[in-house]
């Protein structure tokens, strides 16, 4: 019998640290051919509504799932049985942070301790939690255009993370001295000058997942020794920054690597201590599926979730 899990249920079943480990395992499975991703598809209907569909199979975990905007379905790949119906919002936010956490684990310097984050929305909080899960973070600097918002967010994140969080008044102050830089915005133009990045910096660009969005500039892309994406096929249709750089001849798709290649060690995520590295996160369906499977197995063990009549 299938179960129903709400966002609150899943929140109690999977922490950010657990999410990072789930996704690390996912990318290791992908490296040996045990994962099939369904790229995101967006549809708008004549009446004005819209829907998003994505998912895939994580065969080593015996999980297949499909997510739309409001609910997700998780199936067992051996039996084909529906195992759960899940509200997707908590997982979508957490796995976005978790994917950046996995990338940071393999691409940032081991002693990275200062984070500069441009953007202070809900998704930024998950990014910062993930950084603290994989590196010994001692200082986080926050910048957004709204000074009241960034000050309030700094207070909130300091209480959640237990580290110093400082609101700053410019991107120069945010980026300078930061060993990890995060862009988590919905901007259509670059939010910082790539010339500000210091040698050894790792960048997570996690907010732009459409052709029309540009969080980072061409300078950042050109300076990066390694450019990793969570899925090249999806990046080729959604990663506005890389698409634009390819169109201008500043970047070639064969220079990008899938994150699973970095996790498996096929490609070095940090070729030298001084290298600037870049992770372009689009958010992919198999990340959702891996997290759903983990949460559902834990829910069944703990007796959490509402049983469904089918």
N, C-alpha and C positions, 0 to 999 in steps of 0.2 A: 504494500500500500504506500502510495506517495505521501509526502509531507509538504506542508506550506511553511516557509520561513519568511518572516518580516525583516526589514532592515535592522530593527532592534535585536531580533534574534541573532542575526549574523554578526552584529557588532559585538555581542557577548561571546561569540564562538571563534573569532579570528582577530588577533591583535595585529598591529603593523609588523612586529617582529616575525610573527608566524607567517604573514603574507609574504614577506621577503623570502623566507625559506621555501614556501610553496612555489613561488615563481622561479627561484633558483633551480629547483628540481624540474619545473616545467621546461626551462630552456635547456637543461641537460637532456631531457627526453627528446626535445626537438632536434638536438644535435645528432641523435642516433636514429632519427626518422620515425619517432613514435607520436608525432603531433601533426594534425592537419588543421590549418586555420581557414576560417571563412571570413574574407575581408568585409569590412563594414559596408553596408548598403543603406543609403538614405533615400527615402521616397516622400514626395509631397503629393497630396491628393487634391482633386478638383474642389472639394469643399473647404479647403484651407488647412486640413490636418496634415500631419507628417508622421513618419515612423522610421526607426533605425533598426536594422537587423544585423547581427553579427554572432559569431560563435565558432565552433570547431570541435575536434576530437583530441583528447589526450589519452592515447591508447594505453600507455603504461599505467595510467590511473583508472582505466576502464570507464572513462567519462566522456559523454558527448553532450553538448549544450547549445542552446540557441537563446540569444538575448534580444528583446526588443525594448522599447522605451520604458515600459511599465512593469513587465514581468519576464522572468527567464525560466526556461524548462531545462532540467537536467535528466539525462538518460544514462542507463548502464549499457556500455557497448557490447557486453557479452550476451545479455538477455534481450536488449532493446526495450526494457521496461522503463517507464517514467518513474524517476526517483523523487523528484521535488519540483515544486513551483516556488520561485524565489523572487522577492523584491530586489531590484538590482542596484539601487543608488549607493548603498554603503560599499558594496564590492567594487563598483565602478570607480569610486573616489579612492578607496584604499589600494586597489591594485595599480592605479596610476602612480601613486606614491611608491608602491612596492617595486614596480618596474624600474623606477629611477634609483631606488635603493640597490637593486641588483646591479644595475649599470655602475653605480658609484662604488660598490664593493670591488669591482674588477678594473675600474678605469681611473679612480681618484688615487692620489698618493696615500700610502698607508697611514700617515700621520695627519691627514687633512683634518683640521679642527675648526676652521672659520668658514661659515657659509654666508654668501650674499644672495638674497632672494628678492627678485623684482616681481611684485605681485603679492597681494595680501587677501585674496579671496579664499573661499572654502577649500579649494584644491591645494592651495599653498600650504595649509596646515598639514595635510597628508604628506606632502613632499618633505617638510621639515621633520616630521616624525620618522620618515624613512631614513633621512640622513643620520639622525641620532641613533638609529638601529644598527647602522653599519660602520660608523666612524666615531671617534672620540670628540664629539663636537663640544666646544667650550664657548663659542660666540656665534650668534646669528645676527646679521644686519638685514633690516627690512627696508625696502623702498617701494612706495606707490605714490601716485600723484596726489591722493587725498591724505593730507597730513593727519587729520583726526582719525581716519581709518587705520593708518599704519601705526599710530601710537596705541590705539586700542588693541590692535592685533598683536603688537609686541607684548603688551601686558598679558594677554590671553595665552600666547605661546610660551612665555616664560613660566607661567603657572603650570601648563601642561607638560612641558619638556624638562623643566628643572635646570635650565642653562640660561646664561645671559642672552637676552634678546634686545636688540637696540634698534629703534626706528631712526633712520637717517634721512637727510634732506636732499640727496642727489644720487644718481646712479654712479657717479665717480666714487663717492664714499662707500657705496654699497659693494661695488666690484673690487676696488682697490684693497689688496691684502687678503682677499678671499680665496681659499684653495678649492672651494666648491661654489659654483654659481648656478642659480636656478632662475629660469624664466617661466613663470606660470601666470599668463595673462591671456586675454582674448584680443590682443592688439593686432591691427592690420599693418603696422609699421614696426621696425626694430625698436626694442625698448632699451638697448644700451649699445655703446660703441665697442666693437670687438677689440679695438686697439687698447682698451683698458685692461684686458685680461693679462695677468702676469704668467710667466713660465711656470708650468706645473699645474695649471688650473684645469679642473674638470667642469664641464658645463652640462646641465640637464635642461633641455628645451622641451617643456612638457605641456604647454598650453595651446599650441597651434596644431589643429588637425583638419585643416581645410586649405584649399589652394589660395584662398583670399587672405590668409593670416600670415604675418611675418613677425615673429618675436625676436629673432636674432638676425644679425646682418651678414653680408657676404664676407666681411673681414673675419668674423668668427669662424665661418666655415672654411675659409682658405687657410687660416692659421692652425686649424685642428689637424693633428697628425693622424688621429683615428676618428672616423665618423660612424657611429653605430646607430642602428634603428631597430625597433622591435620586430619589424617585418618589412623587407624591401618592397615587396609587391604592393603593400598598402601605402608605404611611404611615397611610392611613385605616383599615387593618385591623390594623396592627402597632405604631404609635407610641403607646404607652400614655400618655405625657405629654400629647401633643396631643389624643388622643381624650378624655382626662379633662377637659382645659381646654375643649374644645368642649362636652362634656356640661354643664359648669357655666356656659357662656355667656361664658367669659373669652377665647375665641379662636374664630375662624371659619375654616373650611377655605379660603375664598377669600383669606384673608390669607397662606396658604402659597404658596411658589413652588417649582417644580422647579429643581434645581440647573442644568440645562442653560440655563434662562433667564438665570441669573446669569453662567454661563460665556460665553454668546453676547452678553452685553451688553444683552439685552432688559430686564432688571431690574438695577438697581445693587445690588451686594452690600454696598456701604458708602456709604449716601447722604450721611453727614456724618462727619467725623473722630471725633466724640464718640458716634456711634451704637453701641449694643450689637447684635451680630448673632449669629444662632443657626443652626447646621447640625444638623439631626436626621437621623442616618444609620441606615438600616435594613439596608443591604446588598442589592443587587439583582442579578438574574441576568445582565443585560447587562454588568455590571462584570466578572463572571467570564469571560464569553465574550470580551470584548475582550482580557483578559489571556491567556487560553488561546491566542487567535489569534496574539498577539505572540510568546509563548513557542514555539509550534509552528513558526512561520515561522523563528525564529532557530535552533531545534533542527535543522530540515531543512538550513539553510545550513551548520551546524557538524557535521552528522553525529551528533547526539546523539539518544538514544532507541532503544528496542527495536522492531524491525520486527514487526508482527503479521501473521499468515497470512490476512488478509482486507482 
